Amino acid sequence: MQNLTTPDLPSDPPVVNSEEGVSLLVEVDFKWLMAGEGWWIDTTRLHCDPAYVANLVQLAQASDSPALQSCAALLLRQSPCAATLPTH
């Protein structure tokens, strides 16, 4: 008879900062909602290019989707480059 053992599993799940988790969820929501409008997101630029973020937010705010508009506002508030976004 074989002795079946389970692999060693970590006893505690990795700890995720709740703020980081919320930020990630907003980003994922934004990417899916934008994809639904036919716009694809470059994640690298989303994290480091203020002009790119500003352009995406403008596109999202001009859409007919209240969910996308709301998500864009959340993304804008939590964007690491929000302080450097160009003003109109």
Secondary structure, 3 states (H helix, E strand, C coil): CCCCCCCCCCCCCCCCCHHHHHHHHHHHHHHHHHHHCCCCCCHHHHHHCHHHHHHHHHHHHCCCCHHHHHHHHHHHHHCCCHHHCCCC
